[in-house]
Amino acid sequence: MAGRSAHAGAGRCDRDAAVSFDGVDDYAVTDIPTVATETGFSVAAWANLSKMPDTAAIIAAQPGNHSPSFELYYSKAYDRWVFNQYTSDSATAGAVRAMADTPGGVSTGQWTHLVGTYSSASKELKLYVQGVLVGTTPYSTPWDARRGLQIGAGSYSGQAASFFPGAIDDVRIFDKPISAAEVTRLHDKQPIGSGRPARAVFPMDEPADATKITGHADVFPAVLKGDAVTGHPGMDGKALTLDGSGDYAVAGAPHLNNQRSFTVSAWAKMPKTKPDHAAIIATQTSVHRPGFELYYSSSYDRWVFNQYVSDSSDSTAIRAMQPEGTTAYGGGWVHLVGVLDTVVDQLTLYVNGVEAGRAKAAATWYAGGPVQIGAGSYDGQPGSYFPGQIDDVRFFDRPVSAEEVQQMFRQSPVLKGRWNFEEKTAGDPVTTPDASGESRPMTLHGGAELGTGTVDFNGLQLNGVDAYGTIPSVPVDTSTSFTVTAWAQAAALPDHSMSVVSAEGNTRSAFDVRFQPDPADPEGLGRWELTLPDADSSKAVVKQAGSTEFFDVRDWNHLAVVYDGFAKEARLYVNGLLQEVACGDSDGDGEADDSTCQDLIAWADGVLTFKADKTMQVGRAMSDSAGGYFAGSIDDVWAFQGALNESQVSYLAQHFFDLPTEVPAGS
């Protein structure tokens, strides 16, 4: 928010607050536009003047470079509420106004509900005041204003002006001209019904000292059908679990205008035994056929994003799908994105962040039925049920870029376990609980005991002879992106290699983080080392990364293994730092000037990994023999599915008390 005195006050819409503006220099502005103004749209708001303005007083406007495309406001000149659009984006453009036939009826201290609509079909502007249509006017020269929405002021050649004195509440932007019935429902503070909800809502409920106004899309809840179950662990928190036989979820309305560009994305996980029928992840329905479907095709055995040519029972479908010879695998999570770009008339499918297929899009038609998750809809009947899990379904009213698809695919690490060693169970075997809620307690073996740690109070004390801990199943899939972190402190300067944490396969560890003494200087610093073989085999190709970015192994050191399966890169952070010190190469021949110099680089690229399917071990690895285990203390072990970024790793390395058991926010 800009200005000196914009603040929260009493609101109108059964909420605690509205935002008050001083009419001098207060206003709020978004970074980007909220709606395409060259096609049908609507703007709605509650407004309460604190004084009668001596100029125009803008409630909401979306500017261009010189003129606003629309303004919802009080006009001093006409002494009435107005909804206008300018004829072009020029400083001299005229305005076309929808307003009441006569002046008056506006007073201070009174909450008024205002709605302005533009219909590209009828080429008309309409203004509703207190739920009643008061003005209609023709308008035939719409244009798209691409600057941010302003609340509380207009914008003219980049300068804010026409400031609103008073309070504004519950601003809503729709990407369609809402109907008179929908206007009435908004005025009565009810959901608009079965039509597309608002694409931007600003409730204006911020506290008095707020400097920003928060907006969000209006999303209808999805109602579960059949035996659909929520709450099971998913790819990003919890997921929807479906049995493939009558289970799905349905929202009460469409959420996209599929005649314009849009994107749909989701995480999906099929069972290893794939269905023998089409399995729909997400769709928006209509009378006979959906507007689009993101799904698994059993006929092609591939992931598909499709578009039906018409809303008829015999309509054909255009498909963007994985190429010939590609298989959609079951048993693991996959990220799918379908994009319709109406500018280039193209359907695009992305699978796990990579473009998988394209197709020429058909002429679009509007699918005005509700969104369904986990099932399609054919002649009004659900079908093609999805068996498995669906998570993080997203709709965008624009085509996302390939770079954005990669970010969606890579951005969501999921917490799979945390062992902070603050308590243990009595009995045989002794265990220490998993603080993450994933219910994977760690079993303590040999002489493993709880003692002084570095995070909160306790840590795991290991004698180096027979003491270690195991988690019965590896909490992460080590063949895809994962992160494992731990604190470690050696009891004395080690004279042999010692593992801190590893993941057990059948033949070898899928990853192993250990301390390696310097054979040339046993009393020297040594190094922390990460080992990753590409297969569960004695003949595997092994990648390593090492770090000397620490002071003493007898101090507490924070170790973080980050494997980015998308980039095929592994990183070993020590105390939040990623070491990279290259040997000098003054002549640029690729050879170190000093032949004895060794690069100190704590990352490796071109890394392939395999899935460890036995245990995760703390204080030893498969290659270690009794008597050669870790001697010292280990504390606060975390496991994430997905690659943490540097700021998230740094957060874990710098905080020692009361860390919440959740994925670090980072930056």
N, C-alpha and C positions, 0 to 999 in steps of 0.2 A: 504494500500500500504506500502511496505517495501522499505528502502533505503533513501538516503539523499536528492534526487533532482527530483524525479518523479513529473511531473507537467503537467498542461494543456497547449496546444499550438494549432496552426492552424490545422484543421482537413481536411479530404478528402471527406466525404460523405455528402456534402451540409449541414454540421453542423458547429457550431461555434468553435469546439475544437476537439483535439485528446489528448492522454496522451503521454508525452515524457519521455523517460527513458535514463539514463546516460551511460548505458553499463557497469557500475561498480558494483553496488549493488541494483539497483532499480528493483522492480517487484511488481506485485499484485497477491494475492492468495485468493480463496474462501474457506469458512469453510468446504464445502462438495463437492463431485464430481458433475459434471454437466451432465454426460451422462454415460450410461453403455457401456464400450468399448469392451466387448466380442461379441457384435452384431453390426449390421450396424450403422454407425454414420458418421457425417461430421463436419469439423471445417473450418470456413471462417474468413478472416481478411484482412484489409488494413494495409500495412507496408511501412515505409519510413526510410531508414538507414541514420543516420546523419554522419557516417563515416564507412569505410569498417572494419569490425571486424577482429581481429587476432585469434579468436576462433569461434566456433559455436555460433550463436545468435538466441535464442529461442523467437518466437512470442507467441506461446501458447502450453501448454503441460498439460496432466493430469497424475500425478505421481502415482506410487504404493509405496511400502515400499522401494524399491531399484532402480527400473528403471521406467521411464515414460512408460505408455502404448502407447501414441502417442506424437509426436512433430511436429510442423509446424515451419520451421526455415530456416535461411541461413547457409550453410555449408562452412566454410573457406577451409576445405580440398578438397571439390568437386567444390568450387566456383560456387554455384548455389543454388536455392531454393529447399527445400526438405520437403517431408512429410514421416515420418517413424513410424513404430511400433516396439517395442522390442519383442523378442520371448518369454520372460518370465519375471517375477518379481524377478530377481536376479541381483546381482552386476556385474556378468560376462556375462549377456545375450547379444546376438548380436542384431543388428537392421536390419530390412528389409526396404528398401528405395524406394519410388516412386519419380523420379526426371527426369529432361531433359536428353537427351542422351549426350549432350555436355556441357562443362562448359561455364561460361560467361553470359553476358546479365544482370548482376546485377550491379547497380550503386547507388551512394548516391544521396539524394535530389529528389528522384523519388517515387511517390506513386505507389505501386504494390498491386493488388488484388490477394490473394492466397486462394485456397480451397483444402483441403485434404479430401478424402472420403475413407471409408472402407465398402465393401459389403460382408456380411456373406454368401450371396447366391453364388456369383461368386468367393469369396475368393480372392479379389483383392484390392490393394491400388491404388488410383489415385491421381495425383496432377494436378491442373489447375492453370495457371499463366495468369493473365489479361484475364480471361474468356476462355482460350484455354487449352485443355488437352495436357500436355507435357510429362507425364510419367505414366506408369501402371506397376505394379509388383505383382506377386502372393504372398499371405500371408495366412497361414493356421493354425497359432497357436495363435488366439486371446485370451486375458485374460482381466479381469475387474479390472481396476485401481480405487481404492476407496478413494484416497486422493483428496484434492481440486484442481480445475483448477488453473494453474499458467499462468499469462500473463507477458511476458517480461523476463522470465528466465526458465531454466529447473530445475529438482530436481533429485539428485543422492544419494541414501541411506540417504535421509532426508536433504541433503545440497543443497541450491540453487547455481546455477552456469550457465555458458553460457548466460550471461546477454545481452540483446538486446540494442544497442545504436541507438536511434532514436525514431520515433513516431509510435504509433499503434492506429488504429481506427476501430470501428464497428466490434467487435469480435462476431461471431455467432456460436452456437453449435446446431446441429440437431441430432435427434435420428434415423436417416436413412441416407443412401447414396443418396445425392441429385443428380439429373440428370444433364446432360450437359446443357439442356435448362434452368434448375433452376440456374445453375452456371452463365449462360449468363445474366439472369435477375438480379442476385445479383450484378454482375459486372457493369451492367447498372443502378444500384441503384433503382431497381423496386421490388415490391413484388414477391415472387417466383412463385405465381400462385395458383393452387387449391390443391397442396399437403400440408402435415402437415408443419406448420411453425416452426421456430426455437424454441427449448425448453429453450434456454438461449441466451439473447442478451445483450451485453455490449456496449452501444453507445459511451462511452468514452467522454462524454460531460461535465465532471466535471469542476468546477472553478479551477483557478490556485492554490488555497490554500487547495484543497480537500485532505483528507487522506483516502478516500474510493472511490471505483468505484461501481456504482450502476448497477445492472443487472435486467432483467425481462424476462418473457416468451413472445414470440411474439404471440399475440392473434388477430385473425381476428374479425372485428366488426360484430355483428349480425344484419341483415337487417330485419326490421319489415314487416310482411305480414298481409293482411286483415286490420282489424281495431284495431290491437294491439296498446296499449297506454303505454307510459312510464311516469314517474314523479309522480304517485300517491304514497302516503305514504306506505312504506313496512315494512318488519321486520328489515332491516338494511339500513336505509335511504329511497330511493325510490325503487319501484318495477315495474315489467312488469305486466300489467293488460290485461287479455284475456277474450273474451266472449264465448269461447268454440265452435265457429262456424266459422272456417276459419281463426282465428287469430293465429299467431305463429311468431317466429323469426328464421332466418337461417344464420349461418356463412358461409363464402365462401369456407371452407376447413375442413377436419378432424383435430382434435386437440389431439387425443390419438392414440397410437398404441395398439389396443385392443387385440393383440396377446400376449402382455406382461401384467404384473400386472398394475392395475390402480384403481383409485377411482373417483367417481362422487358424488357431494353433492349439495343440494339446499334446500332453504326454500320454502314451498308451502302452499297456502291457498285456499281451495275449498269453494264454498258457502254451506250453511247449507243443501240446497237441492242438493244432490250429483248427478253427471252425471250418465246417464244410459248406459254409454259406457266406455271403457278404456280411461284414460286421461293421456297423456304422459307429463312428466315434462322436461326430457332431454334425448337425444339419439344421437348416431352417425350413420348416414345412410349408406346404400350401394345400390346395384342394386335392389335387391328384398326385403331384410329384414335388419333391423338395426343390428349393432353388439351388442348393449345392449339397454335397456330401463329402466328408473327410472320412476315409474308411479303409478296411482291409478287403480285398477282392479274392475270394477263394478260386474263382475262375482263372485269374491271372497269377495268383499267389504273390501279389504285390500290394504295396500301399498305393492309394489312389486319392486324388482330389478331382471331383467331377462337377459338371454343370448340366442340368437338363435343358433341352432345347425349347421346350414348352411345358405348360402346366396341363398336360393331357396324359391319359393312362397309357397311351402307346408312344410317348415321347422317347426319343433316343437321348443318349448322354454323351457328352464330350469329356474325355478323361486326360488329365495330366497324371502320369504314373511312372513308377520306376522302370528303367529300361529292360528290354528283353534279356533274359538270363539272370536277372536279379531276383532274389527271394526275400520275402518279408518273414523274418524269424520270430518265433514265439519264445516265451520264457524270459524275456528281458524288456526293459523299458526302452521306448523309442520316442523321439520327438518329431512331430509332424507339423508342417505348416503349409496351408493352401492359400494362394494369393490370386485374386482376380484384379487385373489392371485394365480398366476400360479405356485408358488412353491408347494403349498398344494392342487392345483386344487379346489378352493373353492370360491363360491359366498357368500357374507354376506350382509345383510340389517340391517341398524341401523335406529331406529325411535326415535327422541328426545333424542339422546345420548345413547340409550340402544340397545344392539343387539336384533333384532326381529326375525331373521330367517337366516338359512344357507341352501346351496344346493351344491352338487358335480358339479363342473364346467365341461363343455364339452371341447373337443379339440377345440382350438380357430382358427378362420379365420379372415382375415383382412377386416374390414369395412372401405373403403376408401372414403366414401361420407362425405358431410358437417355435422357439428353439427346442430341439431335443438332443439329449446326450445319451449315447448308448443304444440308440435305435433309430431307424429310418421311419418314414411315413409314406404310405402308398394307398391312394384313394381313401384317405382319412384313417387308415388302420396302421398301427405300429408294426414293424417287422425288421428283419435283418439285425437281430440283437447282438450286441458285442459281449463276448465272454472274457472276463479279465478285469483289469483296473484302468481307470481314466483319471487323469489329474491335470490341474492347472489349465483349464480350457479358457482361451482368450479370443475375443473378437476385436478387430480394429476396423474403423471406417475409412481405411486408406490402404494402399499397397505398401507393405513394409519392404525394406531393402534387404539384400543378401547379408549385409553387415549386421543389421538388426536381428535377422534370423540366427546368425551365429551367436550373438549376445544372448538371445533367449535360450538357446541350447546350452550355453556354457554358464549362465549366470546363477544357477540355483543349487549350491551345495546343500545337501541334506544331512542333518546330524543323525548318525547311526549308532553312536555309543559314547559314553564318557565314564571313566573310572577314576574317581578322585581319592579313593582309599581312606575315606573318613570313618568308615565303620566296616565290620565284618560280621558274618554269621557264625554262630556256634555249631558244632557238629562235625560230621565227616562226610564229604570234604568241607573244608572251610572255604567260604566264598566272600567276595566283596561286591556290593551291588553296582549295577549300571545306573548311573544317575540320570540317563537320558530318557528313561521310560520305555526303551526298546526291549527291556527284560532279558539282557544278556549278562548275567553275573559272571565275574571272573573267579575261577577256581585257583586257590593258592596251594602250591606244592612244596614239599620238602620243608625247609626252615623258613619259608616266607612269612614275614610278620609285618604288622603295621607299626610305624614309628614316626619320627619327626619328618615332615615334608616341607615343601616350599610354598605350595598353594593352600590356603586356609591352614589346616593344622597337621594332618597326618599324611604320610607317604608310605610306599611299599619298601620294606627293608629286605635285601637279598644278600645271602652269604657267599655267593660265588661258587658254591659246591653243588647243592641240590635244590636250591630255592628258585622258583620262577612262578609265573602265573599264566593261565590259559583261558581264553574265551572259547567255548565249545564250537562255535561256528564263526568263521571270519565275517565280521560285520559289514564289510564292503566288498563289492565286486572289483577285484584288483585288475581285471582286464579292461576296465573303463576308468574314467577319471575318479580319483580318490585322494583324500588327505588323511594322514595320521600324524598326530603330534604327541610329544611327551617331554617331561622334564627328567633329567638324569644327572646323578652325582656319583662319581666313583669314590669308594672308601679309601683307596690309596692309588698311587700311580701304577696303572696296570702293567704287567709284564707279558700279557697275551691279549689277543683280540677278544672283545666282549660285546655281545648283542644286547641292544636295548629293547627293540620291538621288531617282530617279524610276522609273516603270514605263511602258514604251513601248507604246502602242496603234498602231492604223493611222493615226489622224488626230491624236491628242493623247495626252498622258501621263495614265494613270489616276490617279496621284497624283504630286505634286511637292513636295519640301521644299526651300526655298531661303532665302537671305538677301536682304532687301529694304532698300536704303538709304532713309533718310528724305528724300523730295524737298524738304521744307521746311527741312531741316537736314542737308546732306550730310556734315557732320563729326560728326553726332550718333550716337546709339546704333543706330538702325535697328531691324529686327525680323526674327525667323524666321517663315516663313509656310508654311502647308500649303494646297495647292489640290487639290480633288477634283471633277471633272466627273461628271455622272450618265450620260453616254453618250460613245461614241467618235465625237464629231461636233463640228464647229465651232459648232453651235447648242446645245450642251449647257448645262444649268443648272449653274453652278459654285458650290460651297461653299468657304469659306475659314476658316481659323483662324490666329491670329497670337499671338506672344509676345514680350514685351520683358523676360522674366524671366532676364536675364543681364547680365554686366558689360561685356564687350567681345567683339566678333566675332573679335578677334585672339587671344583665349584659346581653349583647348579647351572646346567646348560639346557636351554630349550631347543628341542629338535623337532623339525617339521618336514615330513615327506609330502610333497605335492606332485601328483602325476596328472598331467593334462592329456587325456586320451585323444582329444580332438587334435591337438598340436603335436602329439607324440613326444612330449617333453616332460622330463622329470627334474625336480628341483629339491635341493636339501638346504633348508634354512637353519642356521644356528643362531640362537638368540635374536631371531627376527631378521637376520641379515643373510643375503645371498652373495656369497663370495665370488669374485671374478677378478683374478689377478693373472694376467698373461705375461709370459716371458718376453723379453725384449727381442725385436726382430728388425734391426735398423736397416737392413738391405732389402727387406720385404720378400725374401725368398721362401717364406713359410717355415724356416728352421730357426730355432732359438739362437741368439748370439752366443749364449753360454750353453754348451751341450749338456751340462749337468742340471740346467734349470728345468723345473717342472711347473707347467701351468697349474694354478690353483683356481679351479672353476667348479662351482658347486651345482652345476646343472648339466644335463645331457639331452641331446635331441635325437630324433629318429628312434625313440624308445618304444619297443613293443613289450607287452606284459601278458601274463596268463592269469586265469582265475584260480585263486587258491581256494580249495573246497574243504579244508580240514579246520585247523584252529588258528587263532591269532595268539602269538606267544609274547610274553613280556619278561625280559631277563634272559632269554636264550633264543637260539634258532635251531633248525633241523641239523645243521652241520656241527653243532656244539656237543661236546661230551661232558658228562658230569665232572665237576671240578673246574670247568672252563666257562661257567655261566657268569652273568654280570654280578660283580661284587660292589655293592653300594646301595643307593636309593633311587627309586623311580617314582614319579608323581604325576598326577593329572593327565592321564592318557585319553586322547580324543580320537574319534574316527568319523569321517565325513564321506559320503558319496558325492563326489564332485571336487573340483579343484578350488581351494581357497586362494584369494589373491593376496598380494604382499601385505596390504593393510590389515587384512583379517588375521594373517599369521602374526603380524607385529602386535596386534591387540592381545592375542593369547600369550605372547612372550613378555608382555609388559604389565599384566594384571595378576595380582596374587591373592586377592580376597574377594569373596562374594561374587564370583563370576557367574552370570546366569547361564544355565545349561541350555544354550541355543546357539544357532549359527551366528558368529560375530557379524555385526553390521558392516564393519570396514568402511571403505570409501571407494 
